[in-house]
């Protein structure tokens, strides 16, 4: 009987040691997986979530995440207003769920749909937009061209469509100065 107690005690100690080693391994693997996460992996699971963002230039926006790209997100704000947000200018973000996408699973197409791609779509529409810039200023313009690291914009009178004769001025805005693009109207 004494031997049974000794072996039971040894088995209990081995089980406890094994459980402790597994806990350490799980903790190490969890830290490794979290270390591999990027903000975009957290955001890819946020479509449909209501979020609040603090942006460069003292701008705060909130709404429902409509779409997410590799360096942007499309936010559906109240009143039907949409804002295309450059992720490089997000200072804080609240409202994300607990889950993340698996790093590296976004695919090649997702990676190619960057901010410049979204801006080119807006430029094709010739829609009136408000650009929010990192210094806190804004411009009401029409996007004319999107280059490798800039967007060229035309200023036209409020309420008028973009026509060559109506253009007051043309400006070049570096993409890294662009915080958000909001459709006007």
Buried (B, 14 or more C-beta within 10 A) or exposed (E): EEEEEEEEEEEEEEEEEEEEEEEEEEEEEEEEEEEEEBEBBBBBBBEEEEBEBBBBBEBEBEBBBBBBBBBBBBBBBEEEBBBBBBBBBBEEBEBBEEEBBEBEEBEEEBEEBBBBBBBBEBBEEBBBBBBBBBEEEBBBBBBBBBEEEBBBBBBBEEEEEBEEEEBEEEBEBEBEBBBBBBBEE
